[in-house]
C-alpha cells in the first residue's frame, strides 16, 4: 500500500505536533507518524511530573523550615504512596490533554508505526510506503546510559521515565549525573526523605557557566544534599539486590548522564546528508532544513536547546517550511531562556557567560548577592547571586546567569529585555516595586551601568538618577 502526502512528520511529541499544525495551515495532505504512543516527553516523563514531585518536596521542606519563622510544626511525615499517587494522577491528566488534542485531528492524518527512510522523500512504515514532498523528523531523544551499565545492574538501573511510574518512594537512591534532570530529581527526593547521593561526573553542578556562579552553586547544593564531584571513574556494581557505588549501598541507581537523539534506525545514513564533526545533523535553526534536502529536523532530535518552548518553535518552523518546500523561509528565534527548578533556582537568559566568552564578546558584568537582599531575607530565601552581562560601548543587555530566589520569574524579565535589545539604562528606567526580589536585579544593573561608564541621561529624562540603595533593596 502506498500513501501520498505533502508533508510526512515522524514523531508526535511537542515538535511533531507543532509541525503538524504549521503544515496543515498550508495543506490538508499531512501525515503524522508515531512509533510508540501519543503524548509529549514534557507531559509524560519530563516537565510536568517532575514539577509535581518537586511541589511535594517543597511542601515537606516548608514544614521543616517553619520553626525559622517562629512557627512550630511537627516534622513532616512523608507518605510515599500518596506522593506518587498524586504525581501519576496529575501526570495522566496532563497526558490526557495531549491525547485529546491528537485524537481530535482527522484520523486520516495520523498513522501508528515505525518509519524508515528508503529515499529522501520516501518512507517505509511497517511495510506501508509513504511518498511525501517533504519530511519532518521530530523523533525526540532518550536517556544516555554508559556502556555496560544496563547489563551489569539490570532492573536496578533506572532513568527519569521510570521514576514517574513508582508506586512508592524508595529508601535510597544513587543519582549519577548532575545536570538539570539529576539535580532537580535528587534534591526533590532528598527532601521527600529518600537517602540520596548525587554523583557529578565532573566538577560542574547544573548548567551555570559563569565560574563564580558555578562555584557558588556547588557550595549551595553541597550544603543542600549529599554531593560527590569528579565521579566519572566510579563504576557501579550490583551486590544482591542493591547497587554499590562510591562505597555506599543504594536500592537503585538513577542515570541522568545526558540524552541522545532518536535518529538511529531511521535509515538516514543512506541519504548522505551533511553532518558536523560530531556526527550531528548540519541544520539551520532558522529553517529546520537539513542541508538543501527536503528533510527537516525539529525538537530534541536536533540536540539544540532541548526545551519545550524551543521544540515547539522549531517544530512550527520546520512544519511551515516543509509545507512550503522548496520555498524555504528564514524565521527568527526567541532569546534563549533556561530554568532549573532546584532550590535555589537557576536561570540563564540570553547568552551565557561561556557563549559570550567563546564569541570574544566585549562585555562587562553586573553582580548582586541575595544574601542581604531585603525581600529574600524576609522569605528566608537569601541564597545565591545574579550576574548580568552588557555590551561595552552600547550598554545593550546580552545575557544573564542566576542562582537564587524567583529565578524562574526574573529569568523571564531578562530574556524579554535581551530579545527587545534593551540597554541597561532602559532597564533601570523601568519600574521596580518595593519590597520585591527583583530589586536585586536593579542593584546589579546599577553596578553594571557604573562599570560600563555610560553617560547619565539628562536629569529631566532620568527615571533612576538616585543611585542610593533603598532600605532592603
TORZA-206491 format. One record per residue: x, y, z of N, C-alpha, C, O in turn; residue in one letter. Coordinates in steps of 0.05 Angstrom, whole numbers, plus 5000, padded with zeros to 4 digits. Last residue first. Layout:
BEGIN
XYZXYZXYZXYZA...
***
This chain:
BEGIN
533659385993533559345964535559135955535659075932X533559536046532759266039532659206010531758996001X532760196030532960006052531959736044529659706034X535960335967533660345985534060146007535559946004X542160635952540660385955538360425974538760535996X542861175906543061075933541260825936539060815925X542261395857543561135858544061035886545460845890X537661725825538461695852539661415856538161225857X535961655773538461815777539361805806541661865812X532061405740533461255761536161395768538261275768X529961685699528061555717529361425741528061335759X531562275667532562045682530561945701529562085718X530362725640529562475628530262235644529662005636X532463145669529563145665528562895652526162835653X537863025668536362985693533362975688531962815700X540162635612539462895624537562855647535862685647X543462015631541662165615541162445627541662485651X550561915639547861935651546062095632546962285619X554461495597553661765605550861755618549061605609X557660915624555761025605554961305615554761355639X561360565647561960855644560160975623561161125605X560560055662560660105634561360395627562060455604X560060095717562559965706562760025676565060035666X554960325722557360475731559860365719561560515710X551759915702551760175689554160345697555360475680X552859515740553659475712553759745697555659795682X550459725785553359685785554359655756556559765750X545259735766546559985774549559955774551060125765X544259195759544259375736545559635742546959745725X544459005811546358905792546559095768548759145757X539959275832542559315843544759235824546759375820X535859055800536559345797539259405809540759555797X535858535820536558585793537358875789539258935775X533858645871536558545868537558575840539958635836X528658755861530458985867533358895867535159065863X526058275855527058405831528858645837530358735819X523958155904526558035898527758175873530258185871X521158755934520958515917523758415911525758555914X517559215972520059055970519558795954517658645960X517459595912518859535937516959425958514759535960X518259525840516659555864518359495889520459375887X520859865788521559655807519959705833520359915845X519860055720519060055748520059815764520059595753X525660265679523160115683522460105713524260135730X530560475677528360665675525660525678523560665680X533860035676533660195701531360395700530360465721X533059905622532059715643531859865669529959815684X535560335597532660285593531560105614529260145623X540860245615539360485623536360445619534760525637X542159765589542059775618540460015628538859995647X537659685532540159765545539859755575537659745586X534259165498534359375518537159435526538959255527X532758805458535158965454535359195474536659395468X528658455464527958725455530458895448530259095434X531458025484530157995458529458275447529558315423X533258215534535158135513533858135486534958235467X528258285559529958515554532058455533532558625516X526557745562524957945546526658185539526558295517X530457545595530257445568528657635550529357685527X529157825643531757865630531657765601532757905583X524057635655524557925651527057975636527158135617X525257085662523557175640523957475634524157555611X528557085707529656995681527957085658528957155636X525057235746527057425738528257345711528857525695X522356735749520956975741522857185732522357315711X526056355764524256285741522856535731522256565707X528356565809529856575784528056515760528556625739X526656625862524956735840526456745813525756905796X533156615891530256605893528856735869529956925858X538656325852537456465874534456455873533256305858X543156435803542356225821541156365846542656525859X543856655736542856695763542456435777541556235766X546257035681546156775695545456835724546257035736X544857375620545057365649545057075658543956905645X545957825563545157575576545457595606546257805617X546358325541546958095525545957835537545257655523X544058985538544058735553544458505535543058475514X548159515516545959325510546259075526548358955527X552059885520550459835544548159645539546459615556X555660035479552760085475551060055500548960175503X560659975508560260175487557260235483556560475484X559959285521561459535525560859725502560659645479X553958955535556059025515557359285521555959485526X552958605597552258805577554658875559556958865568X550258125640552458195621551458395600549358355588X549357985709548158085684550458185666552358315676X548657515759550557655742549157735716547957565703X546457385824545657445797547857595783548957795794X546256885876547257135864546257145835545356945824X544656575941545056585912546056855903546657035919X539556645989541956495980542156535950540156525935X534856776023537156956016539656796011541656816026X530056636040530956516015533356666005533856675981X526956836081529056646087529956486063530456246064X523657246066522656976060524656756068524056526064X526957676081524257646093523157366089521957256108X531157606046531557556075528857516089528657356107X528657765999529757496001530157416030529657186038X527658296008525358106006526357826009524857656020X533358496012531258526031529058316030528658176050X539458146008537258275993534758266009533958056020X543857906029542658116044540458266029539758486037X544657495991545057436020543757646037542557586058X544557545937541957555951542257515981540157495995X549057985904548657745921545957775934545157995941X550258195838548858235863548657975878548257765866X553858505784553458295804551658385827551658615835X555158585715554058705740553258475759552158275750X560558575671558758415687557758585711559358695725X561658745601562158775630559958635645557858565634X564558535538562358575557563358615585565558545593X565758345476566758555495564458625514562658765506X566257665457564657905461566058085481567357995500X568357175439570157405441568657665445569657885437X565356735441564956905417566757145418566857305399X566656525490567556385466567256555441568856525422X564156905523567056875523568056745498570056835486X558756805511559957075506562957055505564257185488X558356275527557856345499559056615493560156655471X559456315582561156155565560756225536562756235521X555156625600557856725603559756575584561456695571X549856595551551156525576553956645576554956745556X545057045524547556905520548756835548548657005566X538556975553540357085533542856915530542756675534X539056705618537456855599539256985578541357095586X538456195662540356305643538656435621537056305608X537256045730536256145705538556245688540456365699X535555625785537655725766536255825741534255705732X533555645855533055605826535455715810537055875820X536655335913535555555898535355495868536755325857X532754865886532555065907535355105918536354935932X530754775817532054685841531454885863529855065859X528954815764527154845787528354705811527054545825X532255205717532354965733530755005758531155195773X531155485653530655495682530955215694530155015682X533055885598533055625611532755655641533955835653X532556215538531756225566531655935577530255765565X534556615482534756365498533856415527534356625539X529756965444532156975461532256725478530156635488X527056595387526856755412529556765426531256605422X528656675318528356505342528356695366529456915366X525656795253527056885277526656685300524756535300X526656415193524856505214526456585239528556465245X527156375123528556415148526656525169525156715163X523655915082523856175093525456175119525255985135X523755585020524355575048524855855059526356015047X520655294973520955574980521255585011519355605026X519554774955522354844961522755134968525055224969X516154765019518354665002517654674972515454594965X512054905051512655095030514854985011515255104989X512054485088509654525071510154715048508854695027X516954575111516554325096514154345078514154245056X516155065136517855055113517554795097517854795072X512454905176511755115157513455095132512455115110X515454525204512954455191512154655170511154575148X519754835223520254615205517754535190517854485166X517155215256518755305233519155075213518855115189X514654875293513055055277514555145252513455145230X519154625315517154465301515454645283514854565260X521655055340523054915318521054745302521254735277X517755185378518455375358519755235334519155295311X517654705408515254795395515854995373514654985351X522954695427521954475409519454565394519154505370X522855145459524655135436523754925416523854965392X519354995498518655225481520355235456519555325435X522054535520519454515507518854745489518054705466X528954425502526854545520524254545505524254565480X534754335485532554135489530554235510530554135533X538454635446536754745467534354555471532154625462X539254165400539554455401537554555422535154575416X538753645383540653705405541154005407543354085416X534853485349536953665338539153715358541353815350X531153205376532753055357535053225346536953105335X528153575404530453455417532153295399534453235405X526153975346525853875373528453755384530653815375X526953765277526053955298525953815325525653575327X528853775209529053655235528353855257529054085254X527153605142527353805163527453665190526253445193X528753475075528553355102529053585122530953725120X529853605024527053645033526553515060524253465068X536453925029534653705023531753775031531353975044X540954205039539054325020536854115012535654144991X541554095108542954145083541054295064539754485072X535454075134537953915136539353945108538453825089X531854625162532654455138535354325142537154445153X530354985199529954705205530954515184530754275187X531055525195529355395175528655115183526555015175X534255675236532255875227530555765205528655905197X538055295245535955315266533755525258531755555272X540054865196539655155201537355175222535155075218X544554315210541954435206542054735208543954845219X547553745204548254025200545654165191544854145168X546853245255545853365230546653665228546453815247X553053025284550353135287549453255260551153345245X558252855283556252675271553452775273551552635266X561953205299561053015319558952825308557852655323X562753525255564953355263564153145284565452935287X556153485223558553625233560553425243560253185239X553453265159553653255188556153405197558053445182X549053235103551453335116551253325147549153375158X546452585080546052865087548452975104549752815118X545952075058548352235053548052525060549252695047X541951705063541351945048543752125043543652295026X543451295095543351235066542851495050543151495025X542751465146545451445136545551395106547451465093X537351435159538451685150541251665138541951835121X534551015180535650985153536851235142537151265117X532951025231531251165212532151135183530751215164X536350805268534150645259532350775239530350655230X537651415304538451155295536050985286533851025297X535551855327535851865298536751595287536651555262X534052095380532951855368533051865337531051885324X539652375414537452395395536552125384538251945381X540752295484541752275457539352265438537252165445X542452605547540552485529541752485501543552635494X545552505613545052635587543052485570542052275578X545652195658548252285647547852405619549852415604X542551985700541852235687544252355674544952595678X540351415729542351505710541251755695539251745681X539551195792538151355772540351485754541951645764X539950575821541550795810539950935789539050805769X537350325884537450335855539250565847540150725864X538550275938536450095926536550095896535849895883X545550275953543050405946541050205935541849995924X551450365992549450175980546850325976545950485993X557950645981555250645993553450445978553950375955X562650665953562750565980560050565994559950486017X561250835902562651025920562750935948562751095967X556050385900557350605886558650785906557350885924X552049835891554249945907555850145890556750075868X545349675893547449795877549549905896548950045915X542249055914542949335918545249415899546949255891X541248525916539148695904539748985909537849155908X547648315907545048225915542948385901542848395876X550548835881551148645902548548555914547248705930X552849115822550549005836551348795856552748605849X556649725816556349435815553849345830552949485847X559150295781557150165799557149865795557649765773X565050615781563650405767561750265785562550135804X567951265775566551065791564950865774563750945754X570051655744571451395744569951185760570750955760X566952105752566851975726568051695726567251525711X566352445795565652165799565652005773564351795771X567052985812569152835798568752535801570652385808X563353035874564253135849566452955837567552785852X557652865910560352775904561152875876559852805856X553253055960554253105933557153015931558853075947X547453075998550052945995550852955965549352875948X544753755998544453465996547153335993549053475985X546054286010543154206009542753906009540753816018X551354386006550154416032547354306033546354226055X551954305952553454135970552454155999552553956014X549054735934547854465931549354255947548254055956X552655145949549855145958548654865956547254775974X557555005922557455045951554555015961554154865981X555854995868557054755881556954775911556354575925X554255535863552355315861553355055873551854915887X559255795867557155835887555055615887554155525908X561655595821562855535846560855575869560755415888X558155825783558355535785559555455811558655265823X559056375792556456265799556555955801555155835817X564356415774563656495802561056375810560756275833X564056225720565656095740564956165769564955985787X558156125686559756335698561356215721560256105740X554955705674557555715661559355925672561755925668X550055255700551455515702554155505690555655315695X547254775700548154875675549655145676550455245656X549454295753547554465739548754605715551154555709X555954285771553254205781551254405768551454645773X562354045750560054225748557554105760557053865759X566453685750566453875772563954045772563454195792X563653055732565753245730565653435754564953345776X559452745748561652605734564052795729566252695724X556652765811557252925787559652805774561752765786X551852435846554652405836554952565810553552515790X548152505903548352595875551352575867553052705880X544752065943547352185938547452245908546952075892X539252005989540252055962543152145963543952285981X534251726021537151756024538451765996538551565982X528252086019529851866007532751926013533652156010X525252506038526152306057527652076045528351896060X524252916004522052736010522852496026521352306029X529153145996527253286013524753126020523353186039X531152775959532452815985530552946005530452866028X527752865916527552615930528952625957527952505977X529453385901526753335908526453075925525153075946X534953305889534153485910531353435920530753435944X534552935846536052875870535153045893534752945916X531553225808530452985820531852915845530652825865X534953675795532153705804531153465819530053495841X539753415780539753605803536853635813536453625837X538353095736539352975760539153155784538453065806X536553495700534753285709535753165735534153125754X541153835694538553945702536853715714535753755736X546753445718545553645701542853725711542153685735X549753065745548753305760547953525741548253765747X549952395750549552605731548252845744545952835752X546651915786549151965772548652165749547152105730X544151795847543551945823546152015810547752165821X542051265887544351405876543451545850542251415833X537451205939537751235910540451375905540951585916X532950895987535551025980535851015949534750855935X527650735992529050826016531650976009532451156023X523051005942525050815952526250915978525951145985X515951125945518651225944520651015954520050875973X511350765903512250865928515050975925516350925905X510450665850508150645868508850765896507050855910X513350995795513650875822510950875836509351065833X513251245747511551005749511750885777510350685782X517051635748514251715750512251485747509851535746X521851375742521251495768518251545770517051505791X522651225689521751025708520751145734518951035747X524551675664521951575655520851385676518451385681X529751735685527551905695524851815687522851855702X531951045694532151315682529751475692527951375705X535550545732533050675723533750945710535951045714X537949935751538650175736536050295725534650165710X535749485770536549675790537649935777538150125791X534949135729532649295736533349505757531749685762X541849135712539149035707536949235715537149465709X547249235719545449305740542549205736540949195755X549949045673551049005699549049035722549048895741X547049215629547548925633548448865661547748655672X547149765638544549625637545049325642543549205657X552649885635551249925660548649775660547849655681X555049825584555349605604553649645629553349455644X556050515571556250235562556550035585558150085603X551350965602554050875597554150585589552550425599X545651215569546551035590549450935584549850845561X541551755558544051625550545051465574545251565596X534551775545536751785564539251635553538951425541X532752055480532451855501534851885520536851995513X528752505438531252395449530652195470528352155478X525052635377525752675405528452555412530152505395X523452625324523352375339524352395368524452195382X521952915277521553025304521352795324519452765339X523053075213523952875233523753015261525153205266X518953185159519953305184520553075203518952905209X519453185089519253025113520353185137522453315134X515953295027517953375047517353215072515153135077X512553004994514153224982516453305000518553384991X512452295002511952565012513652764997515852694988X509851655005511251844987510452124996508052194997X510451085041509551355043511151525024513651535027X508450415045510150605032508950885033506550915026X508449945098506850135082508750345070510550445084X511949675130511049545105509349725087508849665064X512750035172511749765177510549635152508449515153X513550495130512450495157511150215161508850175154X518550795093517150545097516250545126517750585145X518451385053518651255079517350975077515450935062X521551865012520151615013520651475040522951445048X524952275002522052335004520352085006517952105002X529952045002529652295016526652375020526052525038X528651345017529451554999528951825013527651825034X527251065058528350905036529151095013530051004992X527051155128527451275101528451065082530250905088X521950905168524750885160524950995132523350935114X517550885225518350985199521250945194522950965212X512950485256515750565257516650635228516550475210X506250715273508150535261510950655262511350885268X500151025262501850895281503650695267502750535252X498151625234498951355228500851255250502851375256X493552135214495152005235495751715228494051575217X489952335180492552475181494352355202496452465208X485252055186486752005161489452145161491152085144X483052275231484452015233486151955208488151815210X484052955246482852755228484452495229486952495227X484753085317485553125289484452905271484052685281X483452905366481553085353482353155325480753275310X487752625383485452475374483352645362481452545349X490953065399491752905377489352745366488952725341X487853265443488553435421489153265396488153315374X487652835478485152955467485653115442484153115423X493052775490491652565474489052675462488452605440X493853235520495353195495493952995478493553035454X490553135564490053375548491453345520490253425500X492952675584490352655573489652895555488352865534X497552865607497852705583495152685569495052695544X495153115651496553275631496853125605496453235584X493152655677491352865669492653045647491353105627X497752375689495852255669493852465659492952455637X499852725727501252675702499352565681499452655658X496052665767496252925753497752895727497053025707X497252125780494552215773494552475757493252495736X502652115793501651955770498952055761498452075737X502852465837504552515814503352365789503152485768X499252215872498552475861500252535836499152635817X502151745881499451725870498651995858497452005837X506751935905506951835878504251795865503951815841X504552105955506052285938506052185910505452345891X502351625974500651845968501952055950500752165932X507051325982504951225963503051455955502251465932X509851636020510851595993508851505973508851595950X508552076063507051846054507851806024506651916006X512652356111512252326082510852056076511851846083X511452796159511352516154510752466125508552536115X515453336184513553226164513752926162515952806164X515353496253516953416230515053286209513253136217X510553996273511853726276513453666250512853776229X512154686283510654476269512054206274514554206277X511855356301512655086309510854876296508354896297X514455916275512055746273512955466280514655346266X518756246271517356246296514856086296513156106315X521256156225519556386225518056416252516456596255X523755686234525555916230523856176229524956396233X519855306234520755396260522555646257522855806276X519155166180517155336193518255456219517655686225X522254806153523355076157521555256173522355476180X519154346150521754336164522754616171523954656192X515054546117514454456144517054456161517054546184X517954636070516654866084515954796113516154956130X519254116055521354296065520254536079521454636098X514253926038515653796061517753986073518054006097X513454265995511554266017512854146042512554246064X517654115961517554385972515754405996516254546015X516053595948518553635964518553915976519453945999X511553705918511253555943513753595961513453625985X513953985876512054115893511553975919511354105940X517153575854518453805867516553955885517254045906X513153265831514853145852516253375868516453365892X511153625794509353515814510953405838510253435861X515653695762514753925779512753835800512553955821X515753195738517953275755517153505773517953515796X511053195708511253015731513553085749513353055773X512553645671510253655689510453445712510053525735X517553545643516953785657514753755679515253825702X517352865635519153095638518153315655517853285679X514052465620516352385637518252625642520452585651X509152685596509352405606511652365626511152255648X509753225582507453145598507852865611507052815633X514753225555514153415577511953305594512253305619X514152855514516152805536515452975560515552885583X507152795496509752925495511552825518510552735539X503252335459503852465485506752555486508552415477X502251675432501951965431502452085459502051945479X507251175426504751275437504651575435506751705435X510850975378510250855405507450935414505450795411X511351215328512150935331511150815357510750575358X507351625286508451575313508951275318507251115312X506452115238507251835242508451805270510351945277X501952495204503452485229503952195236502052045241X501352785142501252535156503052535180505552575177X497453225103499553195123499152925137496952845142X494153535065495553285059498053255077500353255068X492154025072490853805088492353545084491753355099X496554585078495554355063494154155082495054125105X497755025110498155045082496854825066495954865043X496754885161495855155154496155195124494955385112X499154415167496354405159495254685154493054705143X504254575185503954465158501054465149500454525125X503054735238504154925218503754825190503054985172X501154255261499454485260500454685238498854795223X505853935255503353855243501454095240500354135218X509554205286510054185257507454115243506854215221X507354115336507554395326507954395296506854565282X507953565339505253685340505253965329503454045315X513553525338511853405317509053515316508053565294X515053785385515853885359514153785337513453925319X512353445424511953735423512653855396511053995384X511152845387511652985411511153285407509653365389X510652475345508252625353508652755381506852775397X514252295288514352365316512152555324511752765312X515152525226515752295242516152375271518052515278X510852745178512152835203512652585219510752435226X510352915110510352695130511952785154514152895151X506753305067508653315089508253075106506053025116X503553125025505453345020507553355042509953405036X502952425008502252665023504252885016506252845003X500551774994501852014984500952255002498652285009X501751095007500351335014501951575004504351585006X501250444983502750694981500850924989498650954978X501749765000500050005000501850255000503750265016X
***
